[in-house]
Amino acid sequence: MGCAPEGEPAEADLATPPVETEVLDLVGILSSVDETAYIWDIEFDRIEWESNAAAVLRVADIECIATGSSYQSLIAAEHAARRLEAISNRISDEAERGVPYRIQYRLQPGGRRDHQYIWVEDNGRFWPGTDGKPVRARGVVRVINDRYLEEQRLLYRNDHDELTGQLNRIRLTEALGAVLARTSRNHATSAFLMISINNLSVVNETFGFDVGDEVIASVGRLIKEKLRAGDTLGRYSSNKFGVILNDCGPGAMRIAGDRFMRAVRGASIRTTACPLTATVSVGGVIIPDQASTVHNALSSALQALDRARAKRFDCFMAYEPSPTRETTRLRSISVADDVVSALDDGRMRLVLQPIVCAKTRKADLYECLLRMEKADGSIVSAGDFIPVAEQLGMARLIDRRTLELSIDLLRRHPKLRLSLNVSSLTSSDADWMTAIQTLTAGDRALCERLVVEITETAAIHDIDQSAHFVDSLKEMGCRVAIDDFGAGYTSFKHLKRLAVDLLKIDGAFVKNLLSDEADKVFIRTMVEIASTFDMKTVAEWVADEETATLLADAGIDYLQGFLYGMPINAEDYRDEA
């Protein structure tokens, strides 16, 4: 291989150009994104800026902003307090790393009389001294344009409650989930508090909902002021706030709860109506020790809050695990699953209990009693699942299915007369009334073979609604009965208003009738009352012939009980010849 002629580059030099070493220019990088950095000696009020500060912030020279007070004087008057509030004597456990702050404000480089301004975001940390007051801070100031600011406003609006400015329910639960994940990984403990404003309904009723909203917003601000740095506040519902306390044990949780209660109790809340005061109740749970999921944390905190509200105003209660409550909760979940499954799969069954004429002792009609067939084929009586279903708001679904089964049974047996119970919710359910009209197709002869039973306590709960329900059924041809009569406090006026056809006397007045004189007086009185209003009477829980005879002699029209046989499956019923 020969050498390249003198004065010409070698072949290798042509293939590999010389490498230039690039020096990292931090100031240049900051300037390219309209940012500058500072270190602030708060104790002596001196700020050391990066060399590009004057150009980025558009001031004449750095000396114009060399002190905290001089820089503060350039912040727009309406935002002047933001920086001071952000760098303040806040409670924090981050003294070593510095307490973080992030704020946005309008800066007027030519002074507050200048109409020119820029929006900036100030992001940094401050370090407190031994007395807790900030002594040093460092951070970055970035110029932000109107579009960026609008985007931030939209993001804020999506994440925060409009009334209080705190995190909304979705973001609160997300933050709670993140803390649960972190504490589980780090084997640490935190706390979740549920805080409720007491007697907010009184404020709403007295002064209006606008004033109530002012109280809610003010309480949110009072709680916010007492948070440690790094803790999270959000609005859970209308009058409830959720607080996430990082790195917090049972003792610290109680102290925090007391701190929030004192802050609200001691404040005078200015409203457009007049100055008001408020109190809060607080329930708390330790996570993840007592609640390992977001659902459990919310549920446990709400349980603790309910206990606090039941004690007295201005009370804190910590969550206490209860084996009995947990067993009940798990059973309720199991029952709900079974009910939904049985409804979906058509495993609800009817059994029929005869109601006999007191004179002839022959069945005049049958009461429909519901049974649930579980997936394994076992049968569950109504008393084992109806109470739970009603508490969980499933009663309407059950009543609708019972109605469907009953109407189908009436169509298949032209001589059969049925009586069926409905829950307290059904009397106000327009869909149920529409369903009975649809299922009967206006067949008055069919409706006349149906008795609808409502309980006494449900009937008098909303007498106007109940009267409308009774009238609507009777217009269709149905008869109506009041079940468990005597268990409540129905007055003569209520009976006259309802104009039902039958009174079913509560079995508690029947089971000891042979030995209890007071029960005998009650039965005679009920017969008189029913006769006054042209109503028939049914005595429940009839278990022996002596009681049946006594009831018949007293004037009772119908008898029902195990004396006349156990309930039979609806599918086994046969019309009498």
Secondary structure, 3 states (H helix, E strand, C coil): CCCCCCCCCCHHHHHCCCCCCCCCCHHHHHHHCCEEEEEEECCCCEEEECCCHHHHHCCCCHHHHCCHHHHHCCECHHHHHHHHHHCCCCCCCCCCCCEEEEEEEEECCCCCCCCCCEEEEEEEEEEECCCCCEEEEEEEEEEECHHHHHHHHHHHHHHECCCCCCECHHHHHHHHHHHHHHHHHHCCCEEEEEEEECCHHHHHHHHCHHHHHHHHHHHHHHHHHCCCCCCEEEEEECCEEEEEECCCCHHHHHHHHHHHHHHHHCCCECCCCCCECCCEEEEEEEECCCCCCHHHHHHHHHHHHHHHHHHCCCCEEECCCCHHHHHHHHHHHHHHHHHHHHHHHCCEEEEEEEEEECCCCCEEEEEEEEEEECCCCCEEEHHHCHHHHHHCCCHHHHHHHHHHHHHHHHHHCCCCCEEEECCCCHHHCHHHHHHHHHHHCCCHHHHCCEEEEEEHHHHHHCHHHHHHHHHHHHHHCCEEEEEEECCCCCCHHHHHHHCCCEEEECHHHCCCCCCCHHHHHHHHHHHHHHHHCCCEEEECCCCCHHHHHHHHHHCCCEEECHHHCCCEEHHHCCCCC
